[in-house]
Amino acid sequence: MTCQRCDGLMVREQYDNLEFDSAGYEISGWRCLNCGAIVDPVIATHRQPAHKTEPDQLLKQRLKKLVMVA
Ligand SMILES: [Zn+2]
């Protein structure tokens, strides 16, 4: 898979999903090694304009940190 933004190489990543209550539920997305863009089908599908309280990038970084701590 290649990045839609820069055509770079994208790698698969997994995150714990904090938007749902189900414990242990994980979502997977794609991150561009070149520009750092993240493509996440699940979050993209469930994204709601009224729910957007912080930039997606920050949310993704926080999710990754939590995964690493766990
Ligand atoms: Zn890219």
N, CA, C, O and the ligand as a Tripos MOL2 file, in Angstrom:
@<TRIPOS>MOLECULE
protein
  281   279    71     0     0
PROTEIN
NO_CHARGES

@<TRIPOS>ATOM
      1 N           0.8430   -1.1980    0.0000 N.3       1 MET1
      2 CA          0.0000    0.0000    0.0000 C.3       1 MET1
      3 C           0.8790    1.2500    0.0000 C.2       1 MET1
      4 O           1.8920    1.3080    0.6980 O.2       1 MET1
      5 N           0.4900    2.2250   -0.7720 N.am      2 THR2
      6 CA          1.2550    3.4640   -0.8490 C.3       2 THR2
      7 C           0.4300    4.6360   -0.3420 C.2       2 THR2
      8 O          -0.7990    4.6260   -0.4140 O.2       2 THR2
      9 N           1.1200    5.6420    0.1700 N.am      3 CYS3
     10 CA          0.4820    6.8130    0.7540 C.3       3 CYS3
     11 C          -0.2190    7.6360   -0.3350 C.2       3 CYS3
     12 O           0.3350    7.8850   -1.4060 O.2       3 CYS3
     13 N          -1.4480    8.0460   -0.0280 N.am      4 GLN4
     14 CA         -2.1840    8.8570   -0.9940 C.3       4 GLN4
     15 C          -1.6420   10.2750   -1.0350 C.2       4 GLN4
     16 O          -1.8420   11.0030   -2.0070 O.2       4 GLN4
     17 N          -0.9530   10.6590    0.0320 N.am      5 ARG5
     18 CA         -0.4640   12.0340    0.1130 C.3       5 ARG5
     19 C           0.8790   12.1900   -0.6030 C.2       5 ARG5
     20 O           1.0880   13.1440   -1.3530 O.2       5 ARG5
     21 N           1.8000   11.2230   -0.3570 N.am      6 CYS6
     22 CA          3.1510   11.4110   -0.8770 C.3       6 CYS6
     23 C           3.6570   10.2070   -1.6660 C.2       6 CYS6
     24 O           4.7780   10.2260   -2.1730 O.2       6 CYS6
     25 N           2.8270    9.1450   -1.7730 N.am      7 ASP7
     26 CA          3.2180    7.9500   -2.5160 C.3       7 ASP7
     27 C           4.2980    7.1440   -1.8050 C.2       7 ASP7
     28 O           4.9330    6.2840   -2.4170 O.2       7 ASP7
     29 N           4.5130    7.4130   -0.5170 N.am      8 GLY8
     30 CA          5.5190    6.6780    0.2350 C.3       8 GLY8
     31 C           5.0170    5.3050    0.6600 C.2       8 GLY8
     32 O           3.8550    4.9560    0.4530 O.2       8 GLY8
     33 N           5.9160    4.5400    1.2570 N.am      9 LEU9
     34 CA          5.5670    3.1960    1.7190 C.3       9 LEU9
     35 C           4.7700    3.2570    3.0160 C.2       9 LEU9
     36 O           5.1430    3.9770    3.9420 O.2       9 LEU9
     37 N           3.6760    2.5050    3.0850 N.am     10 MET10
     38 CA          2.8620    2.4840    4.2950 C.3      10 MET10
     39 C           2.9660    1.1340    4.9780 C.2      10 MET10
     40 O           2.9840    0.0910    4.3240 O.2      10 MET10
     41 N           3.0360    1.1660    6.3160 N.am     11 VAL11
     42 CA          3.1230   -0.0720    7.0950 C.3      11 VAL11
     43 C           1.8790   -0.2170    7.9590 C.2      11 VAL11
     44 O           1.2550    0.7710    8.3460 O.2      11 VAL11
     45 N           1.5320   -1.4640    8.2520 N.am     12 ARG12
     46 CA          0.3360   -1.7310    9.0380 C.3      12 ARG12
     47 C           0.6350   -1.5380   10.5310 C.2      12 ARG12
     48 O           1.6870   -1.9470   11.0220 O.2      12 ARG12
     49 N          -0.3070   -0.9090   11.2410 N.am     13 GLU13
     50 CA         -0.1440   -0.7140   12.6800 C.3      13 GLU13
     51 C          -1.4330   -1.0630   13.3950 C.2      13 GLU13
     52 O          -2.5140   -1.0530   12.8060 O.2      13 GLU13
     53 N          -1.3000   -1.3710   14.6690 N.am     14 GLN14
     54 CA         -2.4890   -1.6860   15.4630 C.3      14 GLN14
     55 C          -2.5990   -0.7510   16.6520 C.2      14 GLN14
     56 O          -1.5960   -0.3690   17.2540 O.2      14 GLN14
     57 N          -3.8230   -0.3900   16.9810 N.am     15 TYR15
     58 CA         -4.0660    0.4890   18.1270 C.3      15 TYR15
     59 C          -5.1660   -0.1170   18.9890 C.2      15 TYR15
     60 O          -6.0520   -0.8160   18.4970 O.2      15 TYR15
     61 N          -5.0880    0.1650   20.2800 N.am     16 ASP16
     62 CA         -6.2440   -0.1060   21.1220 C.3      16 ASP16
     63 C          -7.2820    0.9570   20.8310 C.2      16 ASP16
     64 O          -6.9520    2.1360   20.6960 O.2      16 ASP16
     65 N          -8.5180    0.5490   20.7360 N.am     17 ASN17
     66 CA         -9.5680    1.4920   20.3910 C.3      17 ASN17
     67 C         -10.2750    1.9840   21.6440 C.2      17 ASN17
     68 O         -10.9790    1.2310   22.3170 O.2      17 ASN17
     69 N         -10.0720    3.2800   21.9480 N.am     18 LEU18
     70 CA        -10.6490    3.8320   23.1780 C.3      18 LEU18
     71 C         -12.0440    4.3900   22.9480 C.2      18 LEU18
     72 O         -12.7020    4.8130   23.8990 O.2      18 LEU18
     73 N         -12.4970    4.3990   21.7260 N.am     19 GLU19
     74 CA        -13.8160    4.9630   21.4490 C.3      19 GLU19
     75 C         -14.9330    3.9730   21.7440 C.2      19 GLU19
     76 O         -16.1060    4.3410   21.8030 O.2      19 GLU19
     77 N         -14.5610    2.7340   21.9260 N.am     20 PHE20
     78 CA        -15.5710    1.7240   22.2220 C.3      20 PHE20
     79 C         -15.2790    1.1180   23.5890 C.2      20 PHE20
     80 O         -14.1300    1.0770   24.0290 O.2      20 PHE20
     81 N         -16.3180    0.6540   24.2490 N.am     21 ASP21
     82 CA        -16.1540    0.1340   25.6010 C.3      21 ASP21
     83 C         -15.5540   -1.2620   25.6210 C.2      21 ASP21
     84 O         -14.8970   -1.6410   26.5910 O.2      21 ASP21
     85 N         -15.7680   -2.0080   24.5890 N.am     22 SER22
     86 CA        -15.2930   -3.3920   24.5730 C.3      22 SER22
     87 C         -13.7940   -3.4720   24.8230 C.2      22 SER22
     88 O         -13.0020   -2.9810   24.0200 O.2      22 SER22
     89 N         -13.4110   -4.0780   25.9120 N.am     23 ALA23
     90 CA        -12.0040   -4.1640   26.2940 C.3      23 ALA23
     91 C         -11.2300   -5.0450   25.3270 C.2      23 ALA23
     92 O         -11.7170   -6.0790   24.8710 O.2      23 ALA23
     93 N         -10.0320   -4.6180   25.0320 N.am     24 GLY24
     94 CA         -9.1730   -5.4330   24.1900 C.3      24 GLY24
     95 C          -9.4740   -5.3150   22.7160 C.2      24 GLY24
     96 O          -8.8280   -5.9610   21.8910 O.2      24 GLY24
     97 N         -10.4450   -4.4970   22.3800 N.am     25 TYR25
     98 CA        -10.7770   -4.3450   20.9750 C.3      25 TYR25
     99 C          -9.6960   -3.5340   20.2840 C.2      25 TYR25
    100 O          -9.3740   -2.4260   20.7110 O.2      25 TYR25
    101 N          -9.1450   -4.0800   19.2310 N.am     26 GLU26
    102 CA         -8.0580   -3.3990   18.5440 C.3      26 GLU26
    103 C          -8.4440   -3.0400   17.1290 C.2      26 GLU26
    104 O          -9.1870   -3.7530   16.4540 O.2      26 GLU26
    105 N          -7.9140   -1.9090   16.7030 N.am     27 ILE27
    106 CA         -8.1230   -1.5230   15.3190 C.3      27 ILE27
    107 C          -6.7670   -1.4430   14.6370 C.2      27 ILE27
    108 O          -5.7490   -1.1870   15.2790 O.2      27 ILE27
    109 N          -6.7670   -1.6580   13.3700 N.am     28 SER28
    110 CA         -5.5050   -1.5770   12.6470 C.3      28 SER28
    111 C          -5.6080   -0.5070   11.5730 C.2      28 SER28
    112 O          -6.6650   -0.2800   10.9840 O.2      28 SER28
    113 N          -4.4950    0.1310   11.3420 N.am     29 GLY29
    114 CA         -4.4700    1.1650   10.3300 C.3      29 GLY29
    115 C          -3.1550    1.1270    9.5820 C.2      29 GLY29
    116 O          -2.3370    0.2250    9.7640 O.2      29 GLY29
    117 N          -2.9730    2.1130    8.7490 N.am     30 TRP30
    118 CA         -1.7440    2.1860    7.9700 C.3      30 TRP30
    119 C          -1.0440    3.4930    8.2540 C.2      30 TRP30
    120 O          -1.6800    4.5450    8.3090 O.2      30 TRP30
    121 N           0.2950    3.4300    8.4380 N.am     31 ARG31
    122 CA          1.0540    4.6470    8.6510 C.3      31 ARG31
    123 C           2.1220    4.7710    7.5750 C.2      31 ARG31
    124 O           2.7970    3.8010    7.2300 O.2      31 ARG31
    125 N           2.2590    5.9800    7.0560 N.am     32 CYS32
    126 CA          3.2410    6.2290    6.0120 C.3      32 CYS32
    127 C           4.6140    6.4310    6.6460 C.2      32 CYS32
    128 O           4.7800    7.2680    7.5340 O.2      32 CYS32
    129 N           5.5950    5.6590    6.1840 N.am     33 LEU33
    130 CA          6.9470    5.7990    6.7230 C.3      33 LEU33
    131 C           7.5930    7.0950    6.2580 C.2      33 LEU33
    132 O           8.5270    7.5930    6.8870 O.2      33 LEU33
    133 N           7.1030    7.6250    5.1830 N.am     34 ASN34
    134 CA          7.7250    8.8060    4.5870 C.3      34 ASN34
    135 C           7.2380   10.1020    5.2280 C.2      34 ASN34
    136 O           8.0480   10.9100    5.6820 O.2      34 ASN34
    137 N           5.9000   10.3100    5.2700 N.am     35 CYS35
    138 CA          5.3720   11.5910    5.7700 C.3      35 CYS35
    139 C           4.6070   11.4150    7.0740 C.2      35 CYS35
    140 O           4.2100   12.4090    7.6810 O.2      35 CYS35
    141 N           4.3900   10.1890    7.5210 N.am     36 GLY36
    142 CA          3.7270    9.9670    8.7940 C.3      36 GLY36
    143 C           2.2080   10.0040    8.7430 C.2      36 GLY36
    144 O           1.5450    9.9670    9.7790 O.2      36 GLY36
    145 N           1.6680   10.0760    7.5520 N.am     37 ALA37
    146 CA          0.2150   10.0920    7.4170 C.3      37 ALA37
    147 C          -0.3660    8.7710    7.9080 C.2      37 ALA37
    148 O           0.2210    7.7100    7.6980 O.2      37 ALA37
    149 N          -1.5220    8.8450    8.5620 N.am     38 ILE38
    150 CA         -2.1570    7.6400    9.0770 C.3      38 ILE38
    151 C          -3.5070    7.4360    8.3980 C.2      38 ILE38
    152 O          -4.3470    8.3350    8.3640 O.2      38 ILE38
    153 N          -3.6920    6.2530    7.8680 N.am     39 VAL39
    154 CA         -4.9730    5.8980    7.2660 C.3      39 VAL39
    155 C          -5.6380    4.8680    8.1590 C.2      39 VAL39
    156 O          -5.1080    3.7780    8.3750 O.2      39 VAL39
    157 N          -6.7930    5.2220    8.6690 N.am     40 ASP40
    158 CA         -7.4690    4.3550    9.6070 C.3      40 ASP40
    159 C          -8.9220    4.1660    9.2120 C.2      40 ASP40
    160 O          -9.7510    5.0380    9.4760 O.2      40 ASP40
    161 N          -9.2420    3.0620    8.5950 N.am     41 PRO41
    162 CA        -10.5900    2.8280    8.0750 C.3      41 PRO41
    163 C         -11.6500    2.8710    9.1620 C.2      41 PRO41
    164 O         -12.7390    3.4020    8.9430 O.2      41 PRO41
    165 N         -11.3480    2.3170   10.3330 N.am     42 VAL42
    166 CA        -12.3560    2.2400   11.3920 C.3      42 VAL42
    167 C         -12.6870    3.6150   11.9290 C.2      42 VAL42
    168 O         -13.8580    3.9840   12.0170 O.2      42 VAL42
    169 N         -11.6640    4.3800   12.2890 N.am     43 ILE43
    170 CA        -11.9070    5.7190   12.8250 C.3      43 ILE43
    171 C         -12.5150    6.6190   11.7650 C.2      43 ILE43
    172 O         -13.3740    7.4470   12.0690 O.2      43 ILE43
    173 N         -12.0840    6.4650   10.5430 N.am     44 ALA44
    174 CA        -12.6420    7.2790    9.4710 C.3      44 ALA44
    175 C         -14.1310    7.0240    9.3260 C.2      44 ALA44
    176 O         -14.9090    7.9390    9.0550 O.2      44 ALA44
    177 N         -14.5190    5.7620    9.5110 N.am     45 THR45
    178 CA        -15.9270    5.3970    9.3670 C.3      45 THR45
    179 C         -16.7630    5.9600   10.5060 C.2      45 THR45
    180 O         -17.8940    6.4000   10.3000 O.2      45 THR45
    181 N         -16.1990    5.9430   11.7050 N.am     46 HIS46
    182 CA        -16.9690    6.3520   12.8780 C.3      46 HIS46
    183 C         -16.7880    7.8210   13.2370 C.2      46 HIS46
    184 O         -17.3660    8.3030   14.2110 O.2      46 HIS46
    185 N         -16.0030    8.5150   12.4680 N.am     47 ARG47
    186 CA        -15.7310    9.9130   12.7960 C.3      47 ARG47
    187 C         -16.9910   10.7610   12.6740 C.2      47 ARG47
    188 O         -17.7130   10.6870   11.6790 O.2      47 ARG47
    189 N         -17.2420   11.5610   13.6960 N.am     48 GLN48
    190 CA        -18.3900   12.4570   13.6600 C.3      48 GLN48
    191 C         -17.9070   13.8850   13.9040 C.2      48 GLN48
    192 O         -17.1060   14.1180   14.8090 O.2      48 GLN48
    193 N         -18.3780   14.8300   13.1170 N.am     49 PRO49
    194 CA        -17.9450   16.2340   13.2110 C.3      49 PRO49
    195 C         -18.1170   16.8120   14.6100 C.2      49 PRO49
    196 O         -17.2470   17.5430   15.0840 O.2      49 PRO49
    197 N         -19.2180   16.4990   15.2760 N.am     50 ALA50
    198 CA        -19.4880   17.0540   16.5980 C.3      50 ALA50
    199 C         -18.5610   16.4610   17.6540 C.2      50 ALA50
    200 O         -18.3740   17.0380   18.7250 O.2      50 ALA50
    201 N         -17.9890   15.3120   17.3400 N.am     51 HIS51
    202 CA        -17.1670   14.6000   18.3200 C.3      51 HIS51
    203 C         -15.7040   14.9850   18.2060 C.2      51 HIS51
    204 O         -14.8700   14.5030   18.9720 O.2      51 HIS51
    205 N         -15.3950   15.8360   17.2690 N.am     52 LYS52
    206 CA        -13.9980   16.1460   16.9860 C.3      52 LYS52
    207 C         -13.4950   17.2340   17.9320 C.2      52 LYS52
    208 O         -13.5930   18.4200   17.6160 O.2      52 LYS52
    209 N         -12.9610   16.8460   19.0800 N.am     53 THR53
    210 CA        -12.5210   17.8120   20.0750 C.3      53 THR53
    211 C         -11.0290   18.0540   20.0160 C.2      53 THR53
    212 O         -10.5270   18.9940   20.6300 O.2      53 THR53
    213 N         -10.3080   17.2090   19.2770 N.am     54 GLU54
    214 CA         -8.8740   17.3940   19.1640 C.3      54 GLU54
    215 C          -8.4090   16.8830   17.8060 C.2      54 GLU54
    216 O          -9.0820   16.0590   17.1870 O.2      54 GLU54
    217 N          -7.2820   17.3610   17.3480 N.am     55 PRO55
    218 CA         -6.7710   16.9270   16.0460 C.3      55 PRO55
    219 C          -6.5410   15.4180   16.0090 C.2      55 PRO55
    220 O          -6.1000   14.8200   16.9910 O.2      55 PRO55
    221 N          -6.8430   14.8230   14.8790 N.am     56 ASP56
    222 CA         -6.6790   13.3830   14.7400 C.3      56 ASP56
    223 C          -5.2560   12.9380   15.0500 C.2      56 ASP56
    224 O          -5.0350   11.8850   15.6480 O.2      56 ASP56
    225 N          -4.3170   13.7420   14.6420 N.am     57 GLN57
    226 CA         -2.9200   13.3590   14.8170 C.3      57 GLN57
    227 C          -2.5950   13.1710   16.3000 C.2      57 GLN57
    228 O          -1.9140   12.2150   16.6720 O.2      57 GLN57
    229 N          -3.0820   14.0780   17.1420 N.am     58 LEU58
    230 CA         -2.8410   13.9610   18.5690 C.3      58 LEU58
    231 C          -3.4900   12.7070   19.1290 C.2      58 LEU58
    232 O          -2.8950   12.0000   19.9420 O.2      58 LEU58
    233 N          -4.6870   12.4400   18.7010 N.am     59 LEU59
    234 CA         -5.3950   11.2660   19.1820 C.3      59 LEU59
    235 C          -4.6370   10.0060   18.8180 C.2      59 LEU59
    236 O          -4.4930    9.1000   19.6390 O.2      59 LEU59
    237 N          -4.1620    9.9480   17.6100 N.am     60 LYS60
    238 CA         -3.4280    8.7710   17.1540 C.3      60 LYS60
    239 C          -2.1560    8.5890   17.9720 C.2      60 LYS60
    240 O          -1.8120    7.4700   18.3520 O.2      60 LYS60
    241 N          -1.4580    9.6870   18.2410 N.am     61 GLN61
    242 CA         -0.2220    9.5850   19.0100 C.3      61 GLN61
    243 C          -0.5180    9.0840   20.4130 C.2      61 GLN61
    244 O           0.2350    8.2800   20.9630 O.2      61 GLN61
    245 N          -1.6110    9.5590   20.9890 N.am     62 ARG62
    246 CA         -1.9540    9.1140   22.3370 C.3      62 ARG62
    247 C          -2.2960    7.6210   22.3350 C.2      62 ARG62
    248 O          -1.9050    6.8910   23.2460 O.2      62 ARG62
    249 N          -3.0140    7.1810   21.3290 N.am     63 LEU63
    250 CA         -3.3480    5.7720   21.2370 C.3      63 LEU63
    251 C          -2.0880    4.9300   21.1470 C.2      63 LEU63
    252 O          -1.9950    3.8780   21.7800 O.2      63 LEU63
    253 N          -1.1260    5.3810   20.3730 N.am     64 LYS64
    254 CA          0.1070    4.6290   20.2100 C.3      64 LYS64
    255 C           0.8790    4.5580   21.5130 C.2      64 LYS64
    256 O           1.4450    3.5190   21.8540 O.2      64 LYS64
    257 N           0.9010    5.6630   22.2370 N.am     65 LYS65
    258 CA          1.5960    5.6750   23.5200 C.3      65 LYS65
    259 C           0.9660    4.6740   24.4740 C.2      65 LYS65
    260 O           1.6720    3.9370   25.1630 O.2      65 LYS65
    261 N          -0.3490    4.6460   24.5140 N.am     66 LEU66
    262 CA         -1.0440    3.7370   25.4080 C.3      66 LEU66
    263 C          -0.7420    2.2920   25.0440 C.2      66 LEU66
    264 O          -0.5930    1.4440   25.9230 O.2      66 LEU66
    265 N          -0.6540    2.0150   23.7700 N.am     67 VAL67
    266 CA         -0.3410    0.6560   23.3340 C.3      67 VAL67
    267 C           1.0390    0.2480   23.7960 C.2      67 VAL67
    268 O           1.2640   -0.8860   24.2180 O.2      67 VAL67
    269 N           1.9680    1.2030   23.7070 N.am     68 MET68
    270 CA          3.3380    0.8770   24.0840 C.3      68 MET68
    271 C           3.4720    0.6870   25.5890 C.2      68 MET68
    272 O           4.2680   -0.1370   26.0400 O.2      68 MET68
    273 N           2.6950    1.4460   26.3760 N.am     69 VAL69
    274 CA          2.7660    1.3320   27.8280 C.3      69 VAL69
    275 C           2.1710    0.0020   28.2890 C.2      69 VAL69
    276 O           2.6830   -0.6340   29.2100 O.2      69 VAL69
    277 N           1.1060   -0.3990   27.6470 N.am     70 ALA70
    278 CA          0.4010   -1.5980   28.0700 C.3      70 ALA70
    279 C           1.2790   -2.8470   28.0070 C.2      70 ALA70
    280 O           0.8200   -3.9410   28.3360 O.2      70 ALA70
    281 ZN          3.0670    9.7860    2.9460 Zn       71 ZN71
@<TRIPOS>BOND
     1     1     2 1
     2     2     3 1
     3     3     4 2
     4     3     5 am
     5     5     6 1
     6     6     7 1
     7     7     8 2
     8     7     9 am
     9     9    10 1
    10    10    11 1
    11    11    12 2
    12    11    13 am
    13    13    14 1
    14    14    15 1
    15    15    16 2
    16    15    17 am
    17    17    18 1
    18    18    19 1
    19    19    20 2
    20    19    21 am
    21    21    22 1
    22    22    23 1
    23    23    24 2
    24    23    25 am
    25    25    26 1
    26    26    27 1
    27    27    28 2
    28    27    29 am
    29    29    30 1
    30    30    31 1
    31    31    32 2
    32    31    33 am
    33    33    34 1
    34    34    35 1
    35    35    36 2
    36    35    37 am
    37    37    38 1
    38    38    39 1
    39    39    40 2
    40    39    41 am
    41    41    42 1
    42    42    43 1
    43    43    44 2
    44    43    45 am
    45    45    46 1
    46    46    47 1
    47    47    48 2
    48    47    49 am
    49    49    50 1
    50    50    51 1
    51    51    52 2
    52    51    53 am
    53    53    54 1
    54    54    55 1
    55    55    56 2
    56    55    57 am
    57    57    58 1
    58    58    59 1
    59    59    60 2
    60    59    61 am
    61    61    62 1
    62    62    63 1
    63    63    64 2
    64    63    65 am
    65    65    66 1
    66    66    67 1
    67    67    68 2
    68    67    69 am
    69    69    70 1
    70    70    71 1
    71    71    72 2
    72    71    73 am
    73    73    74 1
    74    74    75 1
    75    75    76 2
    76    75    77 am
    77    77    78 1
    78    78    79 1
    79    79    80 2
    80    79    81 am
    81    81    82 1
    82    82    83 1
    83    83    84 2
    84    83    85 am
    85    85    86 1
    86    86    87 1
    87    87    88 2
    88    87    89 am
    89    89    90 1
    90    90    91 1
    91    91    92 2
    92    91    93 am
    93    93    94 1
    94    94    95 1
    95    95    96 2
    96    95    97 am
    97    97    98 1
    98    98    99 1
    99    99   100 2
   100    99   101 am
   101   101   102 1
   102   102   103 1
   103   103   104 2
   104   103   105 am
   105   105   106 1
   106   106   107 1
   107   107   108 2
   108   107   109 am
   109   109   110 1
   110   110   111 1
   111   111   112 2
   112   111   113 am
   113   113   114 1
   114   114   115 1
   115   115   116 2
   116   115   117 am
   117   117   118 1
   118   118   119 1
   119   119   120 2
   120   119   121 am
   121   121   122 1
   122   122   123 1
   123   123   124 2
   124   123   125 am
   125   125   126 1
   126   126   127 1
   127   127   128 2
   128   127   129 am
   129   129   130 1
   130   130   131 1
   131   131   132 2
   132   131   133 am
   133   133   134 1
   134   134   135 1
   135   135   136 2
   136   135   137 am
   137   137   138 1
   138   138   139 1
   139   139   140 2
   140   139   141 am
   141   141   142 1
   142   142   143 1
   143   143   144 2
   144   143   145 am
   145   145   146 1
   146   146   147 1
   147   147   148 2
   148   147   149 am
   149   149   150 1
   150   150   151 1
   151   151   152 2
   152   151   153 am
   153   153   154 1
   154   154   155 1
   155   155   156 2
   156   155   157 am
   157   157   158 1
   158   158   159 1
   159   159   160 2
   160   159   161 am
   161   161   162 1
   162   162   163 1
   163   163   164 2
   164   163   165 am
   165   165   166 1
   166   166   167 1
   167   167   168 2
   168   167   169 am
   169   169   170 1
   170   170   171 1
   171   171   172 2
   172   171   173 am
   173   173   174 1
   174   174   175 1
   175   175   176 2
   176   175   177 am
   177   177   178 1
   178   178   179 1
   179   179   180 2
   180   179   181 am
   181   181   182 1
   182   182   183 1
   183   183   184 2
   184   183   185 am
   185   185   186 1
   186   186   187 1
   187   187   188 2
   188   187   189 am
   189   189   190 1
   190   190   191 1
   191   191   192 2
   192   191   193 am
   193   193   194 1
   194   194   195 1
   195   195   196 2
   196   195   197 am
   197   197   198 1
   198   198   199 1
   199   199   200 2
   200   199   201 am
   201   201   202 1
   202   202   203 1
   203   203   204 2
   204   203   205 am
   205   205   206 1
   206   206   207 1
   207   207   208 2
   208   207   209 am
   209   209   210 1
   210   210   211 1
   211   211   212 2
   212   211   213 am
   213   213   214 1
   214   214   215 1
   215   215   216 2
   216   215   217 am
   217   217   218 1
   218   218   219 1
   219   219   220 2
   220   219   221 am
   221   221   222 1
   222   222   223 1
   223   223   224 2
   224   223   225 am
   225   225   226 1
   226   226   227 1
   227   227   228 2
   228   227   229 am
   229   229   230 1
   230   230   231 1
   231   231   232 2
   232   231   233 am
   233   233   234 1
   234   234   235 1
   235   235   236 2
   236   235   237 am
   237   237   238 1
   238   238   239 1
   239   239   240 2
   240   239   241 am
   241   241   242 1
   242   242   243 1
   243   243   244 2
   244   243   245 am
   245   245   246 1
   246   246   247 1
   247   247   248 2
   248   247   249 am
   249   249   250 1
   250   250   251 1
   251   251   252 2
   252   251   253 am
   253   253   254 1
   254   254   255 1
   255   255   256 2
   256   255   257 am
   257   257   258 1
   258   258   259 1
   259   259   260 2
   260   259   261 am
   261   261   262 1
   262   262   263 1
   263   263   264 2
   264   263   265 am
   265   265   266 1
   266   266   267 1
   267   267   268 2
   268   267   269 am
   269   269   270 1
   270   270   271 1
   271   271   272 2
   272   271   273 am
   273   273   274 1
   274   274   275 1
   275   275   276 2
   276   275   277 am
   277   277   278 1
   278   278   279 1
   279   279   280 2
@<TRIPOS>SUBSTRUCTURE
     1 MET1         2 RESIDUE 1 A MET
     2 THR2         6 RESIDUE 1 A THR
     3 CYS3        10 RESIDUE 1 A CYS
     4 GLN4        14 RESIDUE 1 A GLN
     5 ARG5        18 RESIDUE 1 A ARG
     6 CYS6        22 RESIDUE 1 A CYS
     7 ASP7        26 RESIDUE 1 A ASP
     8 GLY8        30 RESIDUE 1 A GLY
     9 LEU9        34 RESIDUE 1 A LEU
    10 MET10       38 RESIDUE 1 A MET
    11 VAL11       42 RESIDUE 1 A VAL
    12 ARG12       46 RESIDUE 1 A ARG
    13 GLU13       50 RESIDUE 1 A GLU
    14 GLN14       54 RESIDUE 1 A GLN
    15 TYR15       58 RESIDUE 1 A TYR
    16 ASP16       62 RESIDUE 1 A ASP
    17 ASN17       66 RESIDUE 1 A ASN
    18 LEU18       70 RESIDUE 1 A LEU
    19 GLU19       74 RESIDUE 1 A GLU
    20 PHE20       78 RESIDUE 1 A PHE
    21 ASP21       82 RESIDUE 1 A ASP
    22 SER22       86 RESIDUE 1 A SER
    23 ALA23       90 RESIDUE 1 A ALA
    24 GLY24       94 RESIDUE 1 A GLY
    25 TYR25       98 RESIDUE 1 A TYR
    26 GLU26      102 RESIDUE 1 A GLU
    27 ILE27      106 RESIDUE 1 A ILE
    28 SER28      110 RESIDUE 1 A SER
    29 GLY29      114 RESIDUE 1 A GLY
    30 TRP30      118 RESIDUE 1 A TRP
    31 ARG31      122 RESIDUE 1 A ARG
    32 CYS32      126 RESIDUE 1 A CYS
    33 LEU33      130 RESIDUE 1 A LEU
    34 ASN34      134 RESIDUE 1 A ASN
    35 CYS35      138 RESIDUE 1 A CYS
    36 GLY36      142 RESIDUE 1 A GLY
    37 ALA37      146 RESIDUE 1 A ALA
    38 ILE38      150 RESIDUE 1 A ILE
    39 VAL39      154 RESIDUE 1 A VAL
    40 ASP40      158 RESIDUE 1 A ASP
    41 PRO41      162 RESIDUE 1 A PRO
    42 VAL42      166 RESIDUE 1 A VAL
    43 ILE43      170 RESIDUE 1 A ILE
    44 ALA44      174 RESIDUE 1 A ALA
    45 THR45      178 RESIDUE 1 A THR
    46 HIS46      182 RESIDUE 1 A HIS
    47 ARG47      186 RESIDUE 1 A ARG
    48 GLN48      190 RESIDUE 1 A GLN
    49 PRO49      194 RESIDUE 1 A PRO
    50 ALA50      198 RESIDUE 1 A ALA
    51 HIS51      202 RESIDUE 1 A HIS
    52 LYS52      206 RESIDUE 1 A LYS
    53 THR53      210 RESIDUE 1 A THR
    54 GLU54      214 RESIDUE 1 A GLU
    55 PRO55      218 RESIDUE 1 A PRO
    56 ASP56      222 RESIDUE 1 A ASP
    57 GLN57      226 RESIDUE 1 A GLN
    58 LEU58      230 RESIDUE 1 A LEU
    59 LEU59      234 RESIDUE 1 A LEU
    60 LYS60      238 RESIDUE 1 A LYS
    61 GLN61      242 RESIDUE 1 A GLN
    62 ARG62      246 RESIDUE 1 A ARG
    63 LEU63      250 RESIDUE 1 A LEU
    64 LYS64      254 RESIDUE 1 A LYS
    65 LYS65      258 RESIDUE 1 A LYS
    66 LEU66      262 RESIDUE 1 A LEU
    67 VAL67      266 RESIDUE 1 A VAL
    68 MET68      270 RESIDUE 1 A MET
    69 VAL69      274 RESIDUE 1 A VAL
    70 ALA70      278 RESIDUE 1 A ALA
    71 ZN71       281 GROUP 0 **** ****
